[in-house]
């Protein structure tokens, strides 16, 4: 067996040598932030609603999935494929019956917004479109906020119409029920419809003919985000997105009463059963969906906090399945779409910090924490629906003494947000500042590169200034909040203009500058020229040595650690194929020393081209191993390369 392994290793090394430099040292490939690493098996992106069929088949709806249909189908912890195209659905609501599922559709030129599609569960094809609301010109917001079926009837929440609309499952309108701000829906055994009014913290019940029957008034802070009628107990289950972060069970008597709860009160923010921010079996984030099968298994869909106006780039998919005793059976997780996580220097790369989530481990890893606290910090830019970026899921992290600084940004960011951590808040990232912003005394967008170095210093190429500005870290206050001194302008060398990327390595005083595409219109792209300046802060800002010429055009992202530069590409040429590998250049010689390739194609997909400016992060561990993470859009995951020269 050992001899066979050696022969296999030799053959593999020979095969890799045909596509990479002869001196390449073997790397390994792994992944984080998705239960499964291959495209065929991967968990779909950002499920925002869920319906569970009696036999335990799970259907989730997402606003976008890069590689497959926006309705993902699962059973027994595995993917059964998907339905529709990757951008067909809004993600806000889904329901089903024995033959069909009904899903809120994304805005379309043919029917606008506010429509529901009916899909055959067997053929997975759409056979009807039902227009729910007259407000059909809202491309980004949820207008259909709840769906439920009973027999031959379909109920739909028309949020801005302030009504629940009742149709036959063939789309024939029957009647409307007037209710302010309707959201999630559930139908009880008598055919009564229960309607969540999320912002009001109430749930109202109507008879099948539309007569008001009952009102459940939750606490003023409660936010009923999902409903499910449990026929086995005759109780209404309510997913509370307020500070309790749990599931509440109500008996449906003449006066509904709270019968119990499921999940830790306070969810992932509770400090009595874990660290603040820590997720776990019953430490829920946003409970976006609830369902049960005929065997009594309970399914809970979580949405970790994060995302902005692009609802397809939310906090992620986190499905938990529990048996009848409440024991966790399995999870399905897809926690990253357009983002990357940085290895944590304080743990020598054991933890990985994304813009909103923390991971550890291998082979999909473990979801450690969601770093957003929407109640303590409601103005956190990572949950600001009016923010100019589509999300802030790209994480950069430095550790200065006992203090961590997280920088979160979007796919192609003109602005970067800063956060700190302290013991009282556990894993929660506390918002501090932004550049541009008052803390850095500038309103100029960052258009010519950004870097935060290992000493906490900030380097930014500010728009229309012709300078790289260095903001030295001046220290931390008693809560761990960082502060920076005034910006020191340094002229951008003429030989590297237009400048598009900056990486500064403080430990070796090395500045790495990447040129954009000369005369091009894509300000997010890297050209083929990269200059390395040794002794930058010591005064060498004009004489690069070496100058690196990239072997492929359309580079998109880069980072450096130790004595190496790691470059990821969009395409290998103007009409060439995607180039998913990462080239590794020696910062002393400028040589291409190796290329990181996929060594485990059976279990790890690495095929995504790089379409983000800061989608690669690199770290040199104390063992001499380089850990390089890469944004994997297609697989809704983070690729992890490990390489020792």
Secondary structure, 3 states (H helix, E strand, C coil): CHHHHHHHHHHHHHHHHCCCCCCCCCEEEEEECECCCCCCCCCCCCCCEEEECCCCCEEEECCCCCCCCCEEEEECCEEEEEECCCCCEEEEEEEECCCEEEEEECCECCCECCEEEEEECCCCCEEEEEECCCCCCCCCCCCEEEEEEECCEEEEEECCCCEEEEEECCCCEEEEEECCCCCCEEECCCCCEEEEEHHHCEEEEECCCCCEEEEEECCCCCCEEEEEEECCCCEEEEEECCCCCCEEEEECCCCCEEEEEECCCCHHHCCCCCCCCECECCECCEEEEEEECCCCCEEEEEECCCCCCCHHHCCCEEEEEECCCCCEEEEEEECCCCCECEECHHHCCCEEECCCEEEECCCECEEEEECCCCCCCCCCHHHCCCCCCCCCCEEEEEEECCEEEEEEECCCCCCEEEEECCHHHCCCCEEEEEECEHHHCECCCEEEEEEECCCCCEEEEECCCCEEEEECEEEECCCCCEEECCCEEEECCHHHCCEEEEEEECCCCEEEEEECCCCCCCCCCECCEEEEEECCCCCCCCCCCCEEECCCCCEEEEEEECCEEEEEECECCCCCCECCCEEEEECCCCCEEEEECCCCCCCCCCCCCCCCCCCEEEEECCCCCEEEEEEECCCCEEEEEEECC
